[in-house]
Amino acid sequence: MNDYVFGATDLVDQQREAMQRCLDPNTFTQLESLGVGPGWRCLDVGGGGGSVANWLARQVGTTGSVLVTDTAPDGLRSTEIVEVRQHDIVTDDLPEAEFDLVHARLVLLHLPERRRALARMVRALRPGGWLLLGEFDCTWLRVLATTDPEAGVVFARFHRALCTVLEQAGADVRWGVHAYQAVRELGLVEVGSLARATPWPGGGDGARWLDINSRQLEDQLLGTGLVTAGDLDGVRASLGDPAFVVSSYLTISTWGRRPLGDTPGWAAR
Ligand SMILES: C[S@@+](CC[C@H](N)C(=O)[O-])C[C@H]1O[C@@H](n2cnc3c(N)ncnc32)[C@H](O)[C@@H]1O
């Protein structure tokens, strides 16, 4: 099992909740645009707190199914429609040519073996099935408004330290941008992407998510030498101040479809 950088803290539940509140509306819009509906067989990889799996279950109904996996499936609940499986997308097999939809959000970004995992996800698609990835370009995080320019400077230091910690743990902090080519190279068709960034004012869900991250990774952030404990206190104060507004990370949805009529020896192998 890999060492997911945010996995080992007691703040995981709060992190999941803030993340879902920030990202779910856009994810659900993207899934709707792919046509998810009654009878679909869906796979959500690295399902975290389960909000996407539970939403999918409502769309596919009892004639469909949702398999949701995670290396740490404690936030996931089985139902008549949802099957929960402890599963490592890097090392564990998946059924092949099975799913109408395979989705993963903010999972591959963290995994050094992301391309191997992606190929496994693509092989799990039935011919004609859709892949949807939701990933960040983590380098895109800007101060949009502040009453104190120094607070913006300190935040920029924090952001640089955060990206450094993620990279030290094996993340590709620009995976949101790199995913498009990776999906094309695996032979999917009708490949598309949509990028979005939205203001995260202090005190809101996005700012709370960043505040939680600053606490989850405090030791590693200080270990980079790029920020001090005083900087982190300052960042947390800013993130609680509605006058301090940052742009969210650039959130990039990338999708593609397994061609109809391909053979078992196709590109994703
Ligand atoms: C940033 S969270 C995203 C959770 C969820 N996809 C969401 O967007 O709400 C990343 C999730 O991936 C899971 N994860 C990390 N490594 C994994 C792996 N190798 N295989 C499957 N899941 C993994 C973590 O346990 C965590 O739940």
The ligand as an ORCA input file, in Angstrom:
! r2SCAN-3c Opt
* xyz 0 1
  C      -7.801     13.445     -1.823
  S      -8.702     12.022     -1.349
  C     -10.048     12.078     -2.507
  C     -11.255     11.312     -2.029
  C     -12.430     11.318     -3.006
  N     -12.044     10.786     -4.293
  C     -12.993     12.700     -3.159
  O     -12.642     13.399     -4.100
  O     -13.814     13.117     -2.306
  C      -7.735     10.665     -1.997
  C      -8.300      9.311     -1.656
  O      -7.548      8.328     -2.355
  C      -7.325      7.226     -1.498
  N      -6.139      6.520     -1.980
  C      -4.837      6.852     -1.816
  N      -4.048      5.943     -2.421
  C      -4.870      5.028     -2.991
  C      -4.647      3.856     -3.763
  N      -3.402      3.445     -4.049
  N      -5.709      3.135     -4.210
  C      -6.980      3.566     -3.899
  N      -7.246      4.661     -3.163
  C      -6.206      5.389     -2.715
  C      -7.152      7.870     -0.130
  O      -7.343      6.942      0.929
  C      -8.209      8.959     -0.183
  O      -9.457      8.494      0.263
*
